[in-house]
Amino acid sequence: MSGHEARERAYDEGLDLVEVSATAKPPVCRIMNYDKFRYEQKKKLQEAKKKQTTIDTKEVKFRPKTEEHDLNFKIKHIVKFLGQKNKVKITMRFRGREIVYAQTIGLEAMNRIAEMIEEEAVILQPPTMEGRQMVMFVGPKAPK
């Protein structure tokens, strides 16, 4: 039908003439309540946002001389964060003269941590030095 007829019909029904597809030849239009249509679109968008998952980055800090019990306790936290589908930034901070042991004791400790969580995690970034701290990123393993 022509555009003039469609406008008249929409006016008679008290509705709006909405262009659905402008690129089609000829353009496709619908007679509808435009406010209701916008409201429904907004609701669909909100529903999609609700179902969307966000991935946070949690951080767990260590020192090169962290004792075994504390290490295990912090590893439990890492596993918990990975179970919640979060990435984890593992930081080992070196104070004062400890920086001398960064490539020996520090790297050894980071590798031991990586071994302990290898069943639940995948290493996203291997240990690297950033100033006076060594940083490693791990993420949750993809479900099978």
OpenMM code with the backbone's topology and positions (N, CA, C; nanometers):
from openmm import Vec3, app, unit

residues = "MET SER GLY HIS GLU ALA ARG GLU ARG ALA TYR ASP GLU GLY LEU ASP LEU VAL GLU VAL SER ALA THR ALA LYS PRO PRO VAL CYS ARG ILE MET ASN TYR ASP LYS PHE ARG TYR GLU GLN LYS LYS LYS LEU GLN GLU ALA LYS LYS LYS GLN THR THR ILE ASP THR LYS GLU VAL LYS PHE ARG PRO LYS THR GLU GLU HIS ASP LEU ASN PHE LYS ILE LYS HIS ILE VAL LYS PHE LEU GLY GLN LYS ASN LYS VAL LYS ILE THR MET ARG PHE ARG GLY ARG GLU ILE VAL TYR ALA GLN THR ILE GLY LEU GLU ALA MET ASN ARG ILE ALA GLU MET ILE GLU GLU GLU ALA VAL ILE LEU GLN PRO PRO THR MET GLU GLY ARG GLN MET VAL MET PHE VAL GLY PRO LYS ALA PRO LYS".split()
positions = [
    Vec3(0.0858, -0.1164, 0.0000),
    Vec3(0.0000, 0.0000, 0.0000),
    Vec3(0.0904, 0.1226, 0.0000),
    Vec3(0.0369, 0.2328, -0.0421),
    Vec3(0.1169, 0.3547, -0.0527),
    Vec3(0.1420, 0.4125, 0.0872),
    Vec3(0.2383, 0.5002, 0.0931),
    Vec3(0.2742, 0.5610, 0.2205),
    Vec3(0.1617, 0.6467, 0.2758),
    Vec3(0.0913, 0.7160, 0.1875),
    Vec3(-0.0184, 0.8028, 0.2302),
    Vec3(-0.1321, 0.7207, 0.2919),
    Vec3(-0.1670, 0.6094, 0.2263),
    Vec3(-0.2731, 0.5210, 0.2780),
    Vec3(-0.2340, 0.4627, 0.4144),
    Vec3(-0.1089, 0.4211, 0.4257),
    Vec3(-0.0604, 0.3610, 0.5502),
    Vec3(-0.0669, 0.4620, 0.6646),
    Vec3(-0.0265, 0.5879, 0.6376),
    Vec3(-0.0325, 0.6922, 0.7401),
    Vec3(-0.1759, 0.7167, 0.7857),
    Vec3(-0.2672, 0.7216, 0.6885),
    Vec3(-0.4090, 0.7445, 0.7222),
    Vec3(-0.4643, 0.6308, 0.8076),
    Vec3(-0.4317, 0.5089, 0.7677),
    Vec3(-0.4810, 0.3913, 0.8409),
    Vec3(-0.4271, 0.3895, 0.9845),
    Vec3(-0.2978, 0.4213, 1.0008),
    Vec3(-0.2363, 0.4262, 1.1334),
    Vec3(-0.3025, 0.5355, 1.2175),
    Vec3(-0.3309, 0.6490, 1.1556),
    Vec3(-0.3949, 0.7607, 1.2266),
    Vec3(-0.5356, 0.7227, 1.2720),
    Vec3(-0.6087, 0.6524, 1.1843),
    Vec3(-0.7454, 0.6098, 1.2179),
    Vec3(-0.7460, 0.5131, 1.3369),
    Vec3(-0.6468, 0.4267, 1.3432),
    Vec3(-0.6392, 0.3272, 1.4506),
    Vec3(-0.5739, 0.3839, 1.5772),
    Vec3(-0.5196, 0.5052, 1.5684),
    Vec3(-0.4554, 0.5673, 1.6831),
    Vec3(-0.3191, 0.5076, 1.7139),
    Vec3(-0.2539, 0.4538, 1.6114),
    Vec3(-0.1222, 0.3926, 1.6274),
    Vec3(-0.0177, 0.4683, 1.5459),
    Vec3(0.1058, 0.4191, 1.5461),
    Vec3(0.2156, 0.4828, 1.4731),
    Vec3(0.2558, 0.3974, 1.3545),
    Vec3(0.3071, 0.4628, 1.2511),
    Vec3(0.3619, 0.3932, 1.1350),
    Vec3(0.5125, 0.3884, 1.1545),
    Vec3(0.5661, 0.2685, 1.1753),
    Vec3(0.7077, 0.2523, 1.2079),
    Vec3(0.7788, 0.1822, 1.0930),
    Vec3(0.8916, 0.2415, 1.0505),
    Vec3(0.9713, 0.1825, 0.9438),
    Vec3(1.0559, 0.0706, 1.0028),
    Vec3(1.0334, -0.0517, 0.9565),
    Vec3(1.1033, -0.1687, 1.0098),
    Vec3(1.2340, -0.1907, 0.9356),
    Vec3(1.2299, -0.1841, 0.8037),
    Vec3(1.3501, -0.2070, 0.7238),
    Vec3(1.3585, -0.1001, 0.6156),
    Vec3(1.4501, -0.0070, 0.6351),
    Vec3(1.4633, 0.1038, 0.5406),
    Vec3(1.5401, 0.0638, 0.4158),
    Vec3(1.6225, -0.0395, 0.4245),
    Vec3(1.7079, -0.0780, 0.3112),
    Vec3(1.6347, -0.1625, 0.2082),
    Vec3(1.5205, -0.2190, 0.2453),
    Vec3(1.4452, -0.3036, 0.1524),
    Vec3(1.3828, -0.2188, 0.0425),
    Vec3(1.3577, -0.2788, -0.0705),
    Vec3(1.2900, -0.2112, -0.1825),
    Vec3(1.1573, -0.2785, -0.2057),
    Vec3(1.0464, -0.2178, -0.1840),
    Vec3(1.0221, -0.0895, -0.1182),
    Vec3(1.0423, -0.1034, 0.0328),
    Vec3(1.0587, 0.0098, 0.1048),
    Vec3(1.0789, 0.0051, 0.2499),
    Vec3(0.9621, -0.0631, 0.3209),
    Vec3(0.9935, -0.1394, 0.4263),
    Vec3(0.8914, -0.2141, 0.5004),
    Vec3(0.8526, -0.1349, 0.6246),
    Vec3(0.7206, -0.1154, 0.6451),
    Vec3(0.6703, -0.0421, 0.7611),
    Vec3(0.5642, -0.1257, 0.8316),
    Vec3(0.5441, -0.0940, 0.9632),
    Vec3(0.4409, -0.1620, 1.0416),
    Vec3(0.3579, -0.0591, 1.1158),
    Vec3(0.2321, -0.0924, 1.1351),
    Vec3(0.1455, -0.0077, 1.2155),
    Vec3(0.1451, -0.0659, 1.3558),
    Vec3(0.1964, 0.0131, 1.4526),
    Vec3(0.2073, -0.0376, 1.5896),
    Vec3(0.2158, 0.0798, 1.6862),
    Vec3(0.2071, 0.0478, 1.8158),
    Vec3(0.2268, 0.1473, 1.9201),
    Vec3(0.3772, 0.1572, 1.9434),
    Vec3(0.4374, 0.2673, 1.8999),
    Vec3(0.5828, 0.2811, 1.9037),
    Vec3(0.6363, 0.2857, 2.0461),
    Vec3(0.5646, 0.3500, 2.1386),
    Vec3(0.6093, 0.3570, 2.2776),
    Vec3(0.6165, 0.2187, 2.3405),
    Vec3(0.5159, 0.1356, 2.3131),
    Vec3(0.5138, -0.0011, 2.3653),
    Vec3(0.6301, -0.0813, 2.3064),
    Vec3(0.6567, -0.0609, 2.1775),
    Vec3(0.7653, -0.1294, 2.1082),
    Vec3(0.9000, -0.0920, 2.1729),
    Vec3(0.9229, 0.0379, 2.2003),
    Vec3(1.0471, 0.0831, 2.2639),
    Vec3(1.0614, 0.0242, 2.4034),
    Vec3(0.9503, 0.0184, 2.4765),
    Vec3(0.9508, -0.0384, 2.6118),
    Vec3(0.9921, -0.1857, 2.6075),
    Vec3(0.9363, -0.2616, 2.5139),
    Vec3(0.9697, -0.4043, 2.5014),
    Vec3(1.1155, -0.4234, 2.4617),
    Vec3(1.1667, -0.3384, 2.3733),
    Vec3(1.3065, -0.3467, 2.3325),
    Vec3(1.3983, -0.3223, 2.4534),
    Vec3(1.3615, -0.2236, 2.5348),
    Vec3(1.4403, -0.1908, 2.6535),
    Vec3(1.4404, -0.3079, 2.7509),
    Vec3(1.3252, -0.3725, 2.7686),
    Vec3(1.3150, -0.4887, 2.8575),
    Vec3(1.4010, -0.6045, 2.8072),
    Vec3(1.4003, -0.6282, 2.6769),
    Vec3(1.4829, -0.7351, 2.6191),
    Vec3(1.6309, -0.7075, 2.6433),
    Vec3(1.6703, -0.5811, 2.6290),
    Vec3(1.8089, -0.5424, 2.6503),
    Vec3(1.8494, -0.5648, 2.7959),
    Vec3(1.7609, -0.5287, 2.8900),
    Vec3(1.7882, -0.5491, 3.0322),
    Vec3(1.7985, -0.6981, 3.0645),
    Vec3(1.7129, -0.7784, 3.0051),
    Vec3(1.7150, -0.9233, 3.0279),
    Vec3(1.8458, -0.9831, 2.9771),
    Vec3(1.8912, -0.9357, 2.8596),
    Vec3(2.0175, -0.9840, 2.8043),
    Vec3(2.1343, -0.9445, 2.8951),
    Vec3(2.1286, -0.8249, 2.9531),
    Vec3(2.2340, -0.7804, 3.0434),
    Vec3(2.2394, -0.8658, 3.1687),
    Vec3(2.1229, -0.9078, 3.2182),
    Vec3(2.1161, -0.9912, 3.3381),
    Vec3(2.1857, -1.1246, 3.3173),
    Vec3(2.1665, -1.1820, 3.1995),
    Vec3(2.2220, -1.3141, 3.1702),
    Vec3(2.3705, -1.3083, 3.1365),
    Vec3(2.4221, -1.1885, 3.1128),
    Vec3(2.5614, -1.1711, 3.0773),
    Vec3(2.6495, -1.1939, 3.2001),
    Vec3(2.7582, -1.2665, 3.1827),
    Vec3(2.8488, -1.2903, 3.2947),
    Vec3(2.9692, -1.1978, 3.2826),
    Vec3(3.0144, -1.1457, 3.3948),
    Vec3(3.1326, -1.0607, 3.3950),
    Vec3(3.2468, -1.1381, 3.4600),
    Vec3(3.3645, -1.1196, 3.4056),
    Vec3(3.4817, -1.1864, 3.4592),
    Vec3(3.5649, -1.0819, 3.5321),
    Vec3(3.5819, -1.1005, 3.6608),
    Vec3(3.6623, -1.0095, 3.7413),
    Vec3(3.8032, -1.0647, 3.7527),
    Vec3(3.8946, -0.9770, 3.7865),
    Vec3(4.0313, -1.0197, 3.8143),
    Vec3(4.0553, -1.0027, 3.9638),
    Vec3(4.0796, -1.1133, 4.0308),
    Vec3(4.1100, -1.1116, 4.1733),
    Vec3(4.2621, -1.1155, 4.1877),
    Vec3(4.3112, -1.0666, 4.3006),
    Vec3(4.4562, -1.0662, 4.3223),
    Vec3(4.4897, -1.1342, 4.4540),
    Vec3(4.5920, -1.2196, 4.4494),
    Vec3(4.6428, -1.2860, 4.5695),
    Vec3(4.7920, -1.2546, 4.5769),
    Vec3(4.8326, -1.2032, 4.6935),
    Vec3(4.9714, -1.1611, 4.7090),
    Vec3(5.0500, -1.2594, 4.7962),
    Vec3(5.1734, -1.2823, 4.7556),
    Vec3(5.2645, -1.3708, 4.8274),
    Vec3(5.3943, -1.2965, 4.8544),
    Vec3(5.4755, -1.3549, 4.9403),
    Vec3(5.6122, -1.3100, 4.9627),
    Vec3(5.7001, -1.4324, 4.9387),
    Vec3(5.8279, -1.4125, 4.9072),
    Vec3(5.9137, -1.5279, 4.8788),
    Vec3(5.9277, -1.6230, 4.9978),
    Vec3(5.9141, -1.5714, 5.1200),
    Vec3(5.9306, -1.6561, 5.2381),
    Vec3(5.7973, -1.6945, 5.3008),
    Vec3(5.6911, -1.7011, 5.2220),
    Vec3(5.5600, -1.7407, 5.2736),
    Vec3(5.5671, -1.8866, 5.3173),
    Vec3(5.5210, -1.9138, 5.4382),
    Vec3(5.5267, -2.0495, 5.4940),
    Vec3(5.4250, -2.1412, 5.4258),
    Vec3(5.4455, -2.2705, 5.4428),
    Vec3(5.3654, -2.3740, 5.3754),
    Vec3(5.2156, -2.3616, 5.4066),
    Vec3(5.1807, -2.3444, 5.5333),
    Vec3(5.0392, -2.3369, 5.5722),
    Vec3(4.9720, -2.2155, 5.5081),
    Vec3(5.0383, -2.1000, 5.5127),
    Vec3(4.9836, -1.9786, 5.4526),
    Vec3(4.9714, -1.9943, 5.3011),
    Vec3(5.0686, -2.0597, 5.2427),
    Vec3(5.0677, -2.0843, 5.0982),
    Vec3(4.9466, -2.1695, 5.0603),
    Vec3(4.9238, -2.2766, 5.1346),
    Vec3(4.8082, -2.3631, 5.1068),
    Vec3(4.6770, -2.2884, 5.1256),
    Vec3(4.6713, -2.2035, 5.2271),
    Vec3(4.5512, -2.1254, 5.2557),
    Vec3(4.5202, -2.0305, 5.1394),
    Vec3(4.6237, -1.9651, 5.0893),
    Vec3(4.6045, -1.8717, 4.9781),
    Vec3(4.5719, -1.9458, 4.8479),
    Vec3(4.6261, -2.0651, 4.8322),
    Vec3(4.5952, -2.1448, 4.7130),
    Vec3(4.4485, -2.1860, 4.7146),
    Vec3(4.3936, -2.2140, 4.8336),
    Vec3(4.2503, -2.2440, 4.8438),
    Vec3(4.1674, -2.1258, 4.7956),
    Vec3(4.2117, -2.0045, 4.8287),
    Vec3(4.1433, -1.8845, 4.7817),
    Vec3(4.1498, -1.8738, 4.6294),
    Vec3(4.2656, -1.9035, 4.5727),
    Vec3(4.2819, -1.8988, 4.4271),
    Vec3(4.1863, -1.9966, 4.3613),
    Vec3(4.1788, -2.1183, 4.4147),
    Vec3(4.0896, -2.2216, 4.3593),
    Vec3(3.9441, -2.1763, 4.3708),
    Vec3(3.9082, -2.1122, 4.4824),
    Vec3(3.7718, -2.0618, 4.5008),
    Vec3(3.7396, -1.9551, 4.3952),
    Vec3(3.8335, -1.8634, 4.3717),
    Vec3(3.8131, -1.7588, 4.2717),
    Vec3(3.7987, -1.8182, 4.1321),
    Vec3(3.8790, -1.9191, 4.1021),
    Vec3(3.8704, -1.9846, 3.9711),
    Vec3(3.7374, -2.0576, 3.9564),
    Vec3(3.6882, -2.1138, 4.0666),
    Vec3(3.5576, -2.1801, 4.0650),
    Vec3(3.4442, -2.0831, 4.0361),
    Vec3(3.4646, -1.9556, 4.0705),
    Vec3(3.3660, -1.8515, 4.0414),
    Vec3(3.3867, -1.7910, 3.9029),
    Vec3(3.4706, -1.8548, 3.8219),
    Vec3(3.5010, -1.8130, 3.6848),
    Vec3(3.5685, -1.6757, 3.6781),
    Vec3(3.6544, -1.6456, 3.7758),
    Vec3(3.7299, -1.5206, 3.7755),
    Vec3(3.8749, -1.5483, 3.7393),
    Vec3(3.9404, -1.4496, 3.6796),
    Vec3(4.0843, -1.4585, 3.6568),
    Vec3(4.1525, -1.4211, 3.7877),
    Vec3(4.2745, -1.4709, 3.8059),
    Vec3(4.3477, -1.4416, 3.9290),
    Vec3(4.4867, -1.3892, 3.8925),
    Vec3(4.5215, -1.2778, 3.9552),
    Vec3(4.6554, -1.2197, 3.9398),
    Vec3(4.7341, -1.2608, 4.0634),
    Vec3(4.8382, -1.3395, 4.0420),
    Vec3(4.9215, -1.3855, 4.1531),
    Vec3(5.0453, -1.2960, 4.1561),
    Vec3(5.0632, -1.2280, 4.2692),
    Vec3(5.1730, -1.1322, 4.2833),
    Vec3(5.2674, -1.1767, 4.3935),
    Vec3(5.3971, -1.1756, 4.3630),
    Vec3(5.4978, -1.2023, 4.4645),
    Vec3(5.5800, -1.0762, 4.4800),
    Vec3(5.5726, -1.0175, 4.5980),
    Vec3(5.6396, -0.8904, 4.6249),
    Vec3(5.7738, -0.9146, 4.6936),
    Vec3(5.8761, -0.8441, 4.6450),
    Vec3(6.0108, -0.8545, 4.7022),
    Vec3(6.0445, -0.7233, 4.7715),
    Vec3(6.0828, -0.7321, 4.8996),
    Vec3(6.1184, -0.6126, 4.9759),
    Vec3(6.2683, -0.6083, 4.9993),
    Vec3(6.3212, -0.4904, 4.9931),
    Vec3(6.4629, -0.4696, 5.0259),
    Vec3(6.5568, -0.5572, 4.9465),
    Vec3(6.6383, -0.6325, 5.0174),
    Vec3(6.7401, -0.7158, 4.9515),
    Vec3(6.6844, -0.8471, 4.8969),
    Vec3(6.5564, -0.8731, 4.9215),
    Vec3(6.4945, -0.9958, 4.8680),
    Vec3(6.4956, -0.9978, 4.7162),
    Vec3(6.5060, -0.8814, 4.6535),
    Vec3(6.5018, -0.8714, 4.5072),
    Vec3(6.6131, -0.9541, 4.4430),
    Vec3(6.7215, -0.9795, 4.5169),
    Vec3(6.8336, -1.0597, 4.4663),
    Vec3(6.7868, -1.2016, 4.4346),
    Vec3(6.6860, -1.2502, 4.5102),
    Vec3(6.6393, -1.3878, 4.4936),
    Vec3(6.5189, -1.4004, 4.3988),
    Vec3(6.4876, -1.2959, 4.3272),
    Vec3(6.3694, -1.2971, 4.2414),
    Vec3(6.3755, -1.4089, 4.1372),
    Vec3(6.4897, -1.4244, 4.0723),
    Vec3(6.4993, -1.5238, 3.9656),
    Vec3(6.5247, -1.6653, 4.0164),
    Vec3(6.5535, -1.6815, 4.1446),
    Vec3(6.5764, -1.8155, 4.1975),
    Vec3(6.4591, -1.8576, 4.2857),
    Vec3(6.4550, -1.8061, 4.4080),
    Vec3(6.3518, -1.8456, 4.5040),
    Vec3(6.2132, -1.8014, 4.4559),
    Vec3(6.2049, -1.6799, 4.4033),
    Vec3(6.0761, -1.6267, 4.3575),
    Vec3(6.0169, -1.7067, 4.2436),
    Vec3(6.0960, -1.7339, 4.1423),
    Vec3(6.0484, -1.8104, 4.0264),
    Vec3(6.0140, -1.9535, 4.0665),
    Vec3(6.0945, -2.0097, 4.1554),
    Vec3(6.0690, -2.1446, 4.2057),
    Vec3(5.9338, -2.1516, 4.2779),
    Vec3(5.9071, -2.0516, 4.3617),
    Vec3(5.7811, -2.0464, 4.4367),
    Vec3(5.6619, -2.0293, 4.3413),
    Vec3(5.6772, -1.9438, 4.2414),
    Vec3(5.5684, -1.9228, 4.1441),
    Vec3(5.5395, -2.0516, 4.0667),
    Vec3(5.6448, -2.1229, 4.0281),
    Vec3(5.6260, -2.2498, 3.9564),
    Vec3(5.5580, -2.3529, 4.0463),
    Vec3(5.5919, -2.3534, 4.1753),
    Vec3(5.5286, -2.4459, 4.2697),
    Vec3(5.3793, -2.4135, 4.2839),
    Vec3(5.3470, -2.2849, 4.2896),
    Vec3(5.2062, -2.2436, 4.2967),
    Vec3(5.1331, -2.2880, 4.1708),
    Vec3(5.1961, -2.2690, 4.0560),
    Vec3(5.1347, -2.3082, 3.9282),
    Vec3(5.1091, -2.4589, 3.9238),
    Vec3(5.2014, -2.5378, 3.9768),
    Vec3(5.1835, -2.6829, 3.9807),
    Vec3(5.0663, -2.7219, 4.0700),
    Vec3(5.0526, -2.6515, 4.1825),
    Vec3(4.9471, -2.6858, 4.2778),
    Vec3(4.8066, -2.6547, 4.2252),
    Vec3(4.7950, -2.5600, 4.1329),
    Vec3(4.6622, -2.5225, 4.0821),
    Vec3(4.6416, -2.5622, 3.9363),
    Vec3(4.7320, -2.6438, 3.8797),
    Vec3(4.7241, -2.6751, 3.7372),
    Vec3(4.5970, -2.7513, 3.6979),
    Vec3(4.5325, -2.8229, 3.7903),
    Vec3(4.4100, -2.8970, 3.7576),
    Vec3(4.2911, -2.8041, 3.7404),
    Vec3(4.2895, -2.6915, 3.8123),
    Vec3(4.1771, -2.5980, 3.8058),
    Vec3(4.2046, -2.4777, 3.7170),
    Vec3(4.3310, -2.4532, 3.6830),
    Vec3(4.3655, -2.3277, 3.6146),
    Vec3(4.4501, -2.3496, 3.4905),
    Vec3(4.4462, -2.2483, 3.4066),
    Vec3(4.5342, -2.2422, 3.2906),
    Vec3(4.6144, -2.1118, 3.3049),
    Vec3(4.7432, -2.1181, 3.2790),
    Vec3(4.8281, -2.0000, 3.2950),
    Vec3(4.8092, -1.9097, 3.1738),
    Vec3(4.7592, -1.7883, 3.1996),
    Vec3(4.7369, -1.6915, 3.0921),
    Vec3(4.8633, -1.6124, 3.0627),
    Vec3(4.9394, -1.5824, 3.1675),
    Vec3(5.0664, -1.5108, 3.1517),
    Vec3(5.1661, -1.5699, 3.2491),
    Vec3(5.2780, -1.6223, 3.1994),
    Vec3(5.3778, -1.6801, 3.2897),
    Vec3(5.4387, -1.5714, 3.3785),
    Vec3(5.5101, -1.6117, 3.4846),
    Vec3(5.5668, -1.5129, 3.5770),
    Vec3(5.6607, -1.4143, 3.5074),
    Vec3(5.6361, -1.2858, 3.5302),
    Vec3(5.7218, -1.1801, 3.4761),
    Vec3(5.7476, -1.0778, 3.5859),
    Vec3(5.8622, -1.0118, 3.5776),
    Vec3(5.8971, -0.9090, 3.6756),
    Vec3(5.8381, -0.7752, 3.6330),
    Vec3(5.7744, -0.7084, 3.7276),
    Vec3(5.7229, -0.5728, 3.7080),
    Vec3(5.7726, -0.4905, 3.8260),
    Vec3(5.8847, -0.4265, 3.8075),
    Vec3(5.9442, -0.3499, 3.9177),
    Vec3(5.9958, -0.4433, 4.0257),
    Vec3(5.9442, -0.4289, 4.1487),
    Vec3(5.9889, -0.5122, 4.2606),
    Vec3(5.8937, -0.6279, 4.2872),
    Vec3(5.8101, -0.6602, 4.1912),
    Vec3(5.7193, -0.7732, 4.2119),
    Vec3(5.7113, -0.8608, 4.0874),
    Vec3(5.6873, -0.9887, 4.1113),
    Vec3(5.6720, -1.0860, 4.0044),
    Vec3(5.5227, -1.1149, 3.9916),
    Vec3(5.4729, -1.1124, 3.8686),
    Vec3(5.3292, -1.1252, 3.8451),
    Vec3(5.3013, -1.2411, 3.7501),
    Vec3(5.1954, -1.3170, 3.7809),
    Vec3(5.1506, -1.4263, 3.6940),
    Vec3(4.9979, -1.4211, 3.6908),
    Vec3(4.9388, -1.4367, 3.5730),
    Vec3(4.7933, -1.4397, 3.5584),
    Vec3(4.7480, -1.5812, 3.5276),
    Vec3(4.6435, -1.6269, 3.5968),
    Vec3(4.5840, -1.7573, 3.5686),
    Vec3(4.4336, -1.7375, 3.5505),
    Vec3(4.3743, -1.8265, 3.4712),
    Vec3(4.2307, -1.8208, 3.4470),
    Vec3(4.1696, -1.9586, 3.4655),
    Vec3(4.0378, -1.9650, 3.4742),
    Vec3(3.9725, -2.0948, 3.4924),
    Vec3(3.9839, -2.1791, 3.3656),
    Vec3(3.9928, -2.3102, 3.3848),
    Vec3(3.9970, -2.4001, 3.2698),
    Vec3(3.8611, -2.4029, 3.2043),
    Vec3(3.8588, -2.4160, 3.0727),
    Vec3(3.7334, -2.4212, 2.9992),
    Vec3(3.6621, -2.5527, 3.0320),
    Vec3(3.5285, -2.5496, 3.0477),
    Vec3(3.4553, -2.6741, 3.0770),
    Vec3(3.4634, -2.7695, 2.9586),
    Vec3(3.4673, -2.8981, 2.9926),
    Vec3(3.4813, -3.0003, 2.8863),
    Vec3(3.3476, -3.0395, 2.8309),
] * unit.nanometer
topology = app.Topology()
chain = topology.addChain("A")
for resn in residues:
    res = topology.addResidue(resn, chain)
    for name in ("N", "CA", "C"):
        topology.addAtom(name, app.Element.getBySymbol(name[0]), res)
